[in-house]
Amino acid sequence: MARGNRRGSLFPKDEDCVLFLDTLGEACVKSGWRVHGWVLMGNHYHLLLETPRANLVEGMKWLQNTYTRRFNVRHRGWGRLFGDRYKAVIVQSEEGTYYETLLDYIHLNPVRAGRVRLVSKSEASVADYPWSSVAQGYALPAGKRASWLAVLDGLAAFGLSDRPSGRAAFVARLDERARSEKVRDCGKSLLRERGDGETAEDGRLSDLGRGWYWGTRDFAEVMLERFGSTSRRRQSRNYRSSGLERDYASGDAERVVRTGMEYFGLARAELERLPGAHVGKCAMGLVITQRTTVSMAWIAERLSMKSAANASQQIRLFRRKLEGGEIPREVARWVRNQLRNVA
């Protein structure tokens, strides 16, 4: 969850929503994320993310920084777009209905905000709101939705199949909640449950507005045992951001470099001697920017491209030539194969 700076608009126009979703799709390719649900709400957004590589911090940094830059270019603005640091809540998915509750909470956000009204208009639907994973995912066949959206998992959580009847039932169930519940509380979990039906007296438990976890008390204890106490968790956040998570990204980038050097027949010494505009270097650099979250400074140092600014310029020129059909066929083929493997 993240809000605009001073609650300012993140998505003033539909084109901005499209821009954010395109950027989110790139982030998923780079980080390996799977998105189970999302909604864009003008001055804030919600994402239900699965991070197989444990790289939330690096991925979110890239997502929000990149969207900010693109937004500012589009609107001829400058400065920060987002407010405080995004809020992240760890979610228990293998026990109870915490996953399902959170998915409904996200998808019914437009109802709570008054963007969708189903009380008096029975023909209306939650799927009428265009900027959520209902309209752009769960209500659509596989060929019309983003590959990074984990619709199959969301449908299965409610015992539904990815068929027209299953997708229609998913939407109908949300519509029924929207009609039967009070608008301001629609989709909210009114009881913070312990997992056995009893109300939890645990201040750490998120009510989707505060707290750091969404699950049973046992789940919280397991997480604490695995990651340490609250004070240690604050310390390890910096460690993950600067160490472990960057190791994931740099490991992926290193694999691209090894594959590229083998394909282009380059040795380390040659890599250092060749100019920054060398087609093989630029090809590897472009693939790394598309597939990982490593910085341009990392690319410049690893590929001997003088500086981050030089690497960025050379990769940008290479991309233009690639799109214009000016790159040798065997080089273009390697780039496209590398990007197709993670699409």
C-alpha positions in Angstrom: 0.0 0.0 0.0 1.3 3.5 -0.9 -0.2 6.9 -1.0 0.7 10.1 -2.9 2.8 12.7 -1.2 0.4 14.8 1.0 -2.3 12.6 -0.3 -1.8 14.0 -3.8 -3.0 12.1 -6.9 -0.9 9.3 -8.2 -3.2 8.7 -11.2 -4.8 11.9 -12.3 -5.6 10.5 -15.7 -6.3 7.1 -17.2 -3.1 7.3 -19.1 -1.3 7.4 -15.7 -3.0 4.2 -14.6 -1.8 2.5 -17.8 1.7 3.9 -17.2 1.8 2.5 -13.7 0.6 -0.9 -14.8 3.2 -1.0 -17.6 5.9 -0.2 -15.0 4.5 -2.8 -12.6 4.7 -5.4 -15.4 8.4 -4.5 -15.9 9.0 -4.7 -12.2 7.5 -8.2 -12.2 9.8 -9.3 -15.0 12.8 -7.9 -13.2 12.0 -9.2 -9.8 10.1 -12.4 -10.4 7.1 -11.1 -8.5 3.6 -12.6 -8.9 0.7 -10.2 -8.4 -2.5 -11.8 -7.0 -4.5 -8.6 -6.8 -4.3 -4.9 -7.4 -6.4 -1.7 -7.4 -5.5 1.9 -8.3 -7.5 4.5 -6.3 -6.4 8.0 -7.4 -4.2 8.9 -4.5 -3.2 5.4 -3.4 -2.8 1.8 -4.6 -3.0 -1.7 -3.1 -1.0 -4.7 -4.3 -1.1 -8.3 -3.2 2.3 -9.5 -4.0 4.1 -12.9 -3.9 7.9 -12.5 -3.9 9.6 -15.8 -4.5 13.1 -14.2 -4.5 12.5 -12.3 -1.2 13.3 -9.0 -3.0 10.4 -6.8 -1.9 12.5 -3.8 -0.9 14.6 -3.7 -4.1 11.6 -4.3 -6.3 9.5 -1.6 -4.6 12.3 0.9 -4.8 12.6 0.3 -8.6 8.8 0.4 -9.1 8.1 3.6 -7.3 11.3 5.5 -8.4 10.7 4.5 -12.0 7.1 5.5 -11.9 7.9 8.8 -10.3 10.4 9.6 -13.0 8.0 8.7 -15.8 5.1 10.5 -14.1 7.2 13.7 -13.8 8.3 13.5 -17.4 4.8 13.0 -18.5 3.4 15.9 -16.4 6.5 18.1 -16.6 6.9 18.0 -12.9 9.7 17.2 -10.4 10.3 16.0 -6.9 8.8 13.2 -4.9 5.5 11.7 -5.9 4.9 9.2 -3.1 4.4 10.1 0.6 5.9 8.0 3.4 7.5 4.6 2.8 5.0 2.1 1.4 3.3 -0.1 4.0 3.9 -3.8 3.8 2.0 -6.6 5.7 3.1 -10.2 5.5 0.1 -12.5 4.8 -0.6 -16.1 5.8 -1.9 -17.9 2.8 -1.8 -21.6 3.6 -4.2 -21.6 6.6 -7.5 -19.8 7.3 -9.0 -17.3 4.9 -6.5 -14.5 5.3 -5.5 -14.6 1.6 -9.2 -14.6 0.5 -10.1 -11.8 2.9 -7.3 -9.6 1.7 -8.1 -10.2 -2.0 -11.7 -9.1 -1.3 -10.6 -6.1 0.7 -8.5 -5.0 -2.3 -11.2 -5.6 -4.9 -13.9 -3.9 -2.9 -11.9 -0.8 -2.3 -13.7 1.1 -5.1 -17.1 0.3 -3.4 -15.9 1.7 0.0 -14.6 4.8 -1.8 -18.0 5.3 -3.6 -16.5 4.7 -7.1 -18.9 1.8 -7.6 -22.5 1.8 -6.2 -24.4 -1.4 -6.3 -27.1 -0.8 -3.7 -29.7 0.8 -5.9 -28.5 -0.3 -9.3 -28.6 -4.1 -9.5 -27.2 -4.1 -13.0 -23.9 -2.5 -11.8 -20.9 -4.6 -11.0 -17.5 -4.4 -9.2 -16.1 -5.3 -12.6 -17.3 -1.9 -13.9 -14.4 -0.2 -12.1 -11.7 -0.4 -14.8 -8.5 0.0 -12.6 -8.5 -3.2 -10.6 -7.5 -6.8 -11.2 -11.2 -7.7 -11.4 -11.9 -5.8 -14.6 -8.4 -6.4 -16.0 -7.8 -10.0 -14.8 -10.4 -12.1 -12.9 -13.2 -11.2 -15.3 -11.1 -11.9 -18.4 -9.9 -15.1 -20.2 -6.3 -15.9 -20.0 -5.3 -14.4 -23.3 -6.6 -11.0 -22.4 -4.9 -10.5 -19.0 -1.3 -9.8 -17.9 1.0 -12.8 -17.6 2.2 -11.6 -14.2 -1.3 -11.7 -12.6 -1.8 -14.9 -10.6 -5.5 -15.3 -11.5 -5.4 -19.1 -11.2 -4.4 -18.9 -7.6 -7.0 -16.4 -6.7 -9.8 -18.3 -8.4 -8.7 -21.6 -6.8 -8.7 -20.0 -3.3 -12.5 -19.7 -3.7 -12.9 -23.1 -5.3 -13.4 -21.7 -8.8 -12.0 -22.6 -12.2 -10.6 -20.4 -14.9 -13.6 -20.9 -17.1 -16.4 -18.4 -18.0 -18.6 -19.8 -15.2 -15.8 -19.6 -12.6 -14.8 -16.1 -13.5 -18.5 -15.0 -13.5 -19.0 -16.6 -10.1 -15.9 -14.7 -8.8 -17.4 -11.4 -9.8 -20.9 -12.3 -8.7 -19.7 -13.1 -5.2 -18.0 -9.7 -4.9 -21.1 -8.0 -6.2 -23.2 -9.7 -3.6 -20.9 -8.5 -0.8 -21.1 -5.0 -2.3 -24.9 -5.0 -2.1 -25.2 -6.7 1.3 -22.6 -4.8 3.3 -22.4 -1.2 4.4 -20.5 0.8 1.9 -17.8 2.1 4.3 -17.1 -1.4 5.7 -17.5 -3.3 2.5 -14.8 -6.0 2.2 -13.4 -5.2 5.6 -12.7 -7.9 8.2 -14.7 -6.7 11.2 -13.1 -9.2 13.6 -9.4 -9.8 13.9 -9.5 -13.5 14.3 -6.9 -15.8 15.9 -7.6 -18.6 13.5 -10.0 -20.6 15.7 -12.9 -18.1 15.5 -12.0 -16.2 18.6 -11.2 -12.5 18.6 -7.4 -12.0 18.8 -6.0 -9.7 21.5 -2.8 -9.2 19.6 -1.7 -5.6 18.8 0.7 -6.8 16.1 -2.1 -8.3 14.0 -3.0 -6.1 11.1 -6.5 -4.9 10.7 -5.4 -4.0 7.1 -4.8 -0.5 8.5 -2.1 -1.1 11.1 0.1 -4.0 12.3 2.7 -6.0 10.4 1.1 -9.4 9.8 -2.3 -10.8 8.6 -2.8 -14.3 9.9 -2.9 -16.5 13.0 -0.9 -15.9 16.2 1.0 -19.1 15.4 1.9 -17.6 12.1 3.2 -14.5 13.8 5.4 -16.5 16.2 6.8 -18.5 13.3 7.7 -15.3 11.5 9.3 -13.9 14.6 11.4 -17.0 15.1 12.5 -17.0 11.5 13.3 -13.3 11.1 14.0 -12.2 14.7 12.4 -9.7 17.1 11.0 -6.3 16.1 14.3 -4.5 16.9 16.3 -7.1 14.9 13.8 -6.9 12.1 14.4 -3.1 11.8 18.1 -3.9 11.5 17.7 -6.7 9.0 15.5 -4.5 6.8 18.7 -2.5 5.9 20.6 -5.7 5.6 18.1 -7.1 3.1 18.0 -3.9 1.1 21.8 -3.5 0.9 22.9 -7.1 0.9 20.7 -10.1 0.4 18.1 -8.6 -2.0 20.9 -7.0 -4.1 22.6 -10.4 -4.3 19.5 -11.8 -6.0 19.5 -9.1 -8.6 23.3 -9.1 -9.2 23.2 -12.9 -9.4 20.6 -12.7 -12.2 22.6 -9.9 -13.9 25.8 -12.0 -13.7 24.1 -14.9 -15.4 23.1 -12.6 -18.3 26.8 -11.4 -18.5 28.1 -15.0 -18.6 25.6 -16.0 -21.2 26.3 -13.0 -23.3 30.0 -13.2 -23.2 29.8 -16.9 -24.2 27.4 -16.0 -27.1 29.5 -13.1 -28.4 32.8 -14.9 -27.8 34.2 -12.3 -25.4 36.8 -12.7 -22.7 37.1 -10.6 -19.6 40.1 -8.8 -20.9 38.4 -8.0 -24.2 35.4 -6.7 -22.3 37.6 -4.1 -20.6 39.3 -3.0 -23.9 36.2 -2.7 -26.0 34.4 0.7 -26.2 31.2 1.3 -24.3 29.2 1.4 -27.5 30.2 -2.2 -28.5 27.1 -4.0 -29.6 27.6 -7.0 -27.3 28.0 -4.8 -24.3 24.9 -2.8 -25.1 23.0 -6.0 -25.8 23.9 -7.4 -22.4 23.2 -4.1 -20.7 19.7 -3.8 -22.3 18.8 -7.4 -21.1 20.1 -6.6 -17.6 18.0 -3.5 -17.4 14.9 -5.4 -18.5 15.4 -8.5 -16.3 16.9 -7.2 -13.1 16.8 -4.3 -10.6 20.6 -3.7 -10.5 21.7 -0.1 -10.9 23.1 1.5 -14.0 26.3 2.0 -12.0 26.6 -1.8 -11.5 26.1 -2.3 -15.3 28.7 0.3 -16.1 31.3 -1.2 -13.8 30.6 -4.8 -14.8 30.6 -4.2 -18.5 33.4 -1.5 -18.4 31.2 1.2 -19.8 33.0 4.2 -18.1 30.1 5.6 -16.1 26.4 5.1 -15.3 25.5 8.0 -17.5 27.5 6.6 -20.4 25.9 3.1 -20.0 22.4 4.6 -19.9 23.1 6.6 -23.0 24.6 3.7 -25.0 21.8 1.3 -23.9 19.2 3.8 -24.9 20.7 4.2 -28.4 21.1 0.5 -28.8 17.4 0.1 -27.9 16.4 2.6 -30.6 18.5 0.8 -33.2 17.1 -2.5 -32.2 13.5 -1.3 -32.6 14.5 0.2 -35.9 16.0 -3.0 -37.2 19.5 -1.6 -37.4 21.1 -4.2 -35.1 22.8 -7.4 -36.6 20.3 -10.2 -36.8 22.2 -12.6 -34.6 22.5 -9.9 -31.8 18.8 -9.0 -32.0 18.0 -12.7 -31.9 20.0 -13.2 -28.7 18.4 -10.2 -27.0 14.9 -11.3 -27.9 15.5 -14.8 -26.7 16.8 -13.6 -23.4 13.8 -11.4 -22.8 11.4 -14.0 -24.0 12.7 -16.5 -21.4 11.3 -14.3 -18.6 8.2 -12.8 -20.3 
